[in-house]
Amino acid sequence: MDYFIIAAVLVFLSAAFGYLNVRFLKLPNTIGLMVITIAFTFAVFVLSYFDDTLLNAERYIITHIDFKTLLLDIMLSFLLFAGALHTNFDELRKLRWPIIMFSTIGVLISTFLVGTAMYYCFQLFGFHIDYIYCLLFGALISPTDPIAVLGILKKAGVPKKLETKIVGESLFNDGVGVVVFLTIFQFASSPEAGVGVLEVLELFGVEVIGGLLFGLVLGWISYRLMKSIDDYDIEVIITLAAVMVGTVIAQYLHLSAPLAMVAAGLMVGNEKLRKTAMSEETKTYVDKFWELIDILLNTLLFVLIGMEILVLTSDINYIIAGIIAIPIVLICRFLSLLIPIGFFKKKLDFVPNTGLIMTWGGLRGGISIALALGLTQDMYRELFLVITYIVVVFSIIVQGLSVGKLVKKVT
């Protein structure tokens, strides 16, 4: 079974599960696909007692896909460009300072709160896990997932100002979260070497600031090229080339490709620039093309997340730890938002209960699972992978289904 057949099977399952969701469950696609895929996988488990053909095929697919590389190095760039392209640039610019605070200070505070809380929680339950590994878990679970957030908030009825804050934070904080994760990972891998403040600042500057600057340059080049012609076919291809080539260059230069694609998408999607660079026909084709890319990759991603249950260790203690981690992550998320919200609340006229809504609406997704898969066995990979999966599934299904009701109740 080569990669084309694996891709064909995944697209078939995505289409089939998507059809079942639209036809019968009528849930948001992100949630419906995950629910159906998990149910399908459990059904395959049961069927395997009589015939294990389907189970072996599903395991073959999962074990032959490097989920971490597929998501972080390939899919994420396309998804973030598509999300940024359809984000209101002017609204984002007005709220840039709280979004920066949420996606930097908020992520750092959450990382240390979650790591510290989990460390003492593990002690109570007899798990003797080094503090540095708990911080690694805090770093991978703290960033909210832009893919999950963008897909669900559109249907949740969140006030526009608050939606911009949540979406803006989720677009940027994954890049910051990855840098924090890599820094702690480097220290955990070789504690005797140590990681200095200058090294951390250099990593942050190159990855985050360098990535954003590169993305702006890439977006400007794309804008100039599109402005100089009037051919929607070629203009669509220019945007596709910008994402693909931009990702390759960013990775080669050790810049944050996801943040570069966010910056490029915001520039290309800026309404003021679009008016001078694109005809109405081109705007329609560019938007529809990236909407289709967004839907297709989202569909594949959440089918894969549902199937990742096959690689989990079925240890009851790990599952209990995952369930306990859910309220810990939510409480730490709420506490990490207090400083930014308190600082900007009066200046920017925040809606009532902003912290509560951002806590419940800050969903976790594939990025957290991908980072957990990148842990080594010495870092308690199996334990943290199970905990992460449980938190992500709860986040997408339970929080995703109820965030709309919460918004109506508290605003």
N, C-alpha and C positions, 0 to 999 in steps of 0.2 A: 504494500500500500504506500504509494509515494505521496508527496506533499499536495499534488493536485487533487488526488482522490480524497485526502483528509479535508482539504478546503471545500471540495464538492459536498462531502458529507455534512460539514459544519453549516454551509449555506443552506443545504436541504433541511437540516434540523431547525435552523433559524426561521426559514420560511414556514415550515410546518407548525412550529410552536407559536410563531407570530400570528399565523392564521387562527389557531385555536384560541389564542388570547383575544384577538379582535372579534372573532365569531361568538365566543362563549363567555370568557371571563370578563372581558371589557375593562381590564386594568391598564394603568399606564404601561407602555411597552417594557420599560426597564424592569418593573416589578413582575409583570405577567410572565415574561420570558424566564426570569430566575425561578419563579414558583413552578412553572411547568417543567423546566429542566431538572430541578431538584426532585420533583415528583417522578419524572421519567427515570432518573438515575436510581431512585429507590425501587421503582418497579422492575428495573433491570436487575437489581440486587436480588429481589424476590424470585424473579424468573431464573436466575442463575442456579438455584437449587435444583432445577429441572433441566436447564440447558444454558450453559455459560457462554454461548457464542456472542451474544450482544454485549455482555459484560467485558469479555476479552477485547472486543472491537473498541468499546468506549475507552477502556484502559490504554489500549494501543494508541489511540488518538491523543489522549492527555499526556502520556509519557513521551510522545514524539513531538510535542509542542513545548518550546521554551516560553512559558507564559510571561515570565519577567522580561525577556528580551522583546517578545512580540508586542507587549503593551508599552513598556517604557521607551523602547528604541524606535518603534515603528508606528503603532496605532495612535499613540498619545499625541503625536505631532499633528496628524490629520484631524483628530477629534477636537483638539484645542484651537486649531486654526478655524475650523468650522464654527465652534462655539463663540470665539472672539469676533468672527466676521459678522455675526448676528447680534452682537451686544452693543447697546447704545453707548457710543463713545463719549458723547457729551455728558450723559448721566454719570458715567464712570469717572470722567475727569473731575466733576464736581465733588465726588465722594472719594477722591484718590487717597487722601490722608488717612481716613479711617480704614480703608481697604488695605493700605500699606501696613498699618498697625496690626490689623487682624491677621494678615498673612505673614508677619514677621514676629513681632513680640508675642502675639497670640499663640503661634505655633511653638515658640520656645517655652513659654510658660506652660502650655499644655503638655509638652514633652516631659518636662521635669515633674509636673504634678502627677501625670499618669505613671511615669516610671517609678516615682517614690511610693505612690499608693499601691501599685502592683507588687513592689518589693516587700512591703510590710504585709500585704495580703498573702503572698506566697509563704512568708515566714509562719503565719498563722496556720496554714494548711500543710506545713511540713515540707514545702519545696524550698530547697536551699539554693537560690539562684543569685548570682552576683548582680550587684546594683547596676553595673554598666550594661548588662543584657536587658534589664528592665527598662533602662533609658532607651535602648534600641527599639523596644516595643513601643515606648511612648512616642518616639520619633516617627515610626511607620504608621501609627494609628491616628496621630494628631491632625495631619492635613485632611481637609474635606475633599471629596473627589469631584472634580468639575464635571465629569461625564455623568455621574449619578445625579448630581445637583441640577444640571441643565435640563436633563430629561424629565425630571419630576416637578420642578418648580413651575414649569410652564402651565401645568394643569392644577396647581395647588391654590391659586387665587391669592398669592402673597402680594401685598402692596408693592407698587413698582419701585419705590425708593429702597425698600427693604430687599426686594429681589435683586436689585443692582448690587447691594452690599454683599449678599450671600454669593451671587454668581461671580462678582469681581474678586472676592476673597478666594473662592475655590479655583479661579483661573490662575491665580498667582501663588497660592500657598503650597501647591504641590511641588513647585520648583524649590522653594525654600525648605520644605519638609525633606526633600531628597538630599539637599546639601547638608542639613542637620543630621540626617540618617547616615550619610557617607562619612561625615566627620566622626560621629560616635563609633561607627563600624570600623573605621581606621584605627581608632584608639583601642577598641575591644579586640581587634585582630593582633595588635602588637603593643600591649600596654607598656612594655619596657622602653619602647621608642618614644612614647609620649606625643602629644599634639599641642603645639604652642599656639598662643593667641594669634600671632602673625600668620601662621599656616591656616588657621580657621578663617581669618579675614581675607587672606589671599584666595582661598577656595570659594568663599562667598562672593568676593568681587568678580572673579573670573567667571564662575558659573552663572550667577544671578545677574549682576550688572552687565557683564559682557554679553550674556545671552539676550538681555533686553535691548541693548544697543545694536547688536547684530540684527535682531528682528526688525528694529525700526529702519535700519539701512535696507534690509531685504524688502520690507514693505514699500519703502520709498522707490526703490528700483522697479518693483512690480507696478507701482502707480505710474511712474514715468513711461514705462513700456506700454502700458494699457492706454495711457493718454495719447500716445503718438499714433495709434491705429484705431480703426473702427471695424472690428471683425470679432463677433462674440465667440466663435469657435476658438480662435487663437488666444483670445483673452482668458477664456476658461483654462486653456492649457498652460498659460503663463502662471496662473494662480497655483495649478497643480505642480508645475515645475518648481515654483518658489518653495513650496512645502517640502518636496522630495529632496531637491538639491540643498536647500537651506538646512534640512535635518542632517544630511551627510556632512556638510561643512561644519555645522555646530558641533557635532560629535567629534570630528577630526580635531577641532580647535579646543576641545574640552569645555565648551560652553553649554549652557542649559538649552537644549533643543526645544523642550516644551515651552519655556518662557519666551524663546525667540519666536515661536509660532504664534503665541498669544499676542506679542507686540506687532508682528507682521499682519495678523488677522485684524487687529484693531485699526491699524493704519489703512489697510485695503478696504475695510468695512466702514471707515469714517464717512459719514454722509456728505460732508462738505467736499471731500476729495472725490467721492464716487460721482458727484454731479459733474465734475470737470473731466473725469477719466472714462466714464462708462455711459453708453447710451441706455435708454430704458430697456431695450431688448437685451443688451449685455448684462445689465443688473439682474434681470429675470433669470437668464441662463446661469450666471455665476451663483446666484442664491440657490436655485433649484439643484444645481450640480452638487454644491456643498451640503445641502440638506439631505440629498440622497446618500452621499458619502457618510454623513453623520449617522443617519438611520441604519445603514448597512453595517458599519463598524460597531455601533452601539449594540445592535442585535447580536452580532457575532460575539462581542465581548461578554455580554451577560449570559449567553448560552455557555461560553467557556467557564465563566465564574461558577455557574450552576454545576458544571461537570467536574470542577476542581475538588468536589467533595470526595472523589475517588482516591485522591492522594493524601487524605487526612488519616491520622492515626486514631482509631476508635477506642481511646482510653477514657473511661468515665471520669477520672480525675481531671483530665484535660478539658472535657466538656463542662464540668462544674466550674472550672477556672474561667472558661469562656463566658459562662452565664454571669458569674460574679463581675467580670470585667465590663459588662454592658453599662451598669449604673456608674461604675468608676469613671469610664471614659466620658459619659454624659456630664457628670458632675464637674470633672476637670475641664471639659469644654466650656461649660457655663462660667466657671471661675476665671478661665483664661480670657474671657471676653469682657470681664468687668472693668478693667483698666481702660481699654480703648473706648468702650461705650460710655463710661463715666466722663472721659475727657472730651468727647465730641457730642455728647447727648444734647446739650443746650445750643451749641453752635449750629448743628445741622438738623435740628428738629426730627429726631428719631421717632418712629412710631412706638406706641405703648408696647411694653414687653419685648423689646427688640432682642435682648439677651436670650430669653426663653425660646423665641422663634428661631433665632440663629443656632441655638443649641440643638433643637429638635430637627431643624432643616439642614443642618450641616452633616450631610450623609457621607459615609465611608464607602469605598468601592474597590475597583480593581487595582488601583495604585497601592493600597495597603497590602493586598494579597501578593502583588508582584514583589514588593519589598520584603515581605515575610518569606517568600520563596527564595530570596537571595541570601538569607541567613545560612550560616554553616551549622553542622551538627553540634559543634562545641557551644554554639549560642542558643541551644535548646530550640532548634528550628521546628521540630514537630509540635512541641507545646505551643509555641507562639503562633504557628500556622493555624492550629485548631482554634485558638483564642481569637485570632484575627478574623478567621472565616465566620465564626459565630457572631462577632460584633458587626461585620459587614452585612451578613444576611439579615440580622435584626434591624440594622440601620436602613437598608433598602426596602425591606418588606414592611416592617412595623412602622418605622418613622415615616417612610415614604407614603404609606397609605393614610397616615393620620395627620400629616403636617397641614393639610388643607383645613381639616376640622379644627385643629388647634388655632390656626390663624383666625378663623371666623369667631372662635370663642373668646380670644384674648385681645382682639383689636377692635 
